[in-house]
């Protein structure tokens, strides 16, 4: 009887890929573990950094908010005190001008101080001492010029500015000092401004043609009667015409005293120099409403329109 041979399992022959898989299997587990560790480490570091930044921003916001509240309270008390002092008749012109200087240099962006300038200008006109009158008036005009320069500097980069020179007529020799005479004149000029509004992939171009016409002037009071016509076109199609008639002098402040236009834009006329009998220098400023004074609030429909355009 033949002896049965034991069955020996046949070894399966492994190819190259099987060997590579055997080698890489533990390495893959190690890489996975390292990846999880790195993601956890950098994720935790990012979250900690984000929390630190949020804490710093929150702290900075709280500090700025408390600082603004303190400044607002101080400015409010200062405003009430100074305004009450100016309106009292018991103080001298010199003291009143000093009080207005404090107001003008601290509140020129939030208050229309033109009535106070005009009020003190009338008081100065009643001064009988010629030398004092001239000194007070120069001081008042310098203060107004400083405020205008500060506001124009604040608009730098956002405003387009054009300068016009109004020339006096040939009969200016009729002027007699001290009589506050009104003289007629016929002068006009125009300037063009553009601004572009992007909505998606389309651009809307606004064109503003500003016409300025001077119809009269007063040398003693250094003022000019003007008419302002602003023609608006959108993509070369006429939209509307805005017309205003007013008087300009040294007390027009552009961030406060301006003409509101469509697309939340502003146009201001500022007298920079009254050099009789040579010329009157006038600046035309065209700027966004966001750079106007704090008291100038945008219309709700303009805000909604801008938000819809940005989507």
LINPEHU-V726582 format. One record per pair of residues at least 6 apart in sequence whose C-alpha atoms are under 6 Angstrom apart, sorted by the first residue. I is the first residue (numbers start at 0). J is the second residue. Records with the same first field share a line. If there is no record, write none. Layout:
# LINPEHU-V726582
I = J, J
This chain:
# LINPEHU-V726582
81 = 98
85 = 95
108 = 292
109 = 292, 293, 294
113 = 250
123 = 132
126 = 132
147 = 252
157 = 286
158 = 285, 286
159 = 284, 285
160 = 283, 284
161 = 282, 283
162 = 281, 282
163 = 281
164 = 279, 280
165 = 278, 279
166 = 278
179 = 219
180 = 217
181 = 216, 217
182 = 215, 216
183 = 214, 215
184 = 214, 215
185 = 214
186 = 212, 213
187 = 211, 212
188 = 210, 211
189 = 209, 210
190 = 208, 209
191 = 207, 208
192 = 206, 207
193 = 205, 206
194 = 204, 205
195 = 203, 204
196 = 202, 203
198 = 308
204 = 233, 234
205 = 232, 233
206 = 231, 232
207 = 230, 231
208 = 229, 230
209 = 228, 229
210 = 227, 228
211 = 226, 227
212 = 225, 226
213 = 224, 225
214 = 224, 225
215 = 223, 224
216 = 222, 223
222 = 247, 248
223 = 246, 247
224 = 246
225 = 244, 245, 246
226 = 243, 244
227 = 242, 243
228 = 241, 242
229 = 240, 241
230 = 240
231 = 238, 239
232 = 238
248 = 270
249 = 270
251 = 269
253 = 267
254 = 291, 292
255 = 292
257 = 266, 267
258 = 265, 266
259 = 265
263 = 288
264 = 286, 287, 288
265 = 285, 286, 287, 288
266 = 284, 285
267 = 283, 284
268 = 282, 283
269 = 281, 282
270 = 281
271 = 280, 281
272 = 279, 280
273 = 279
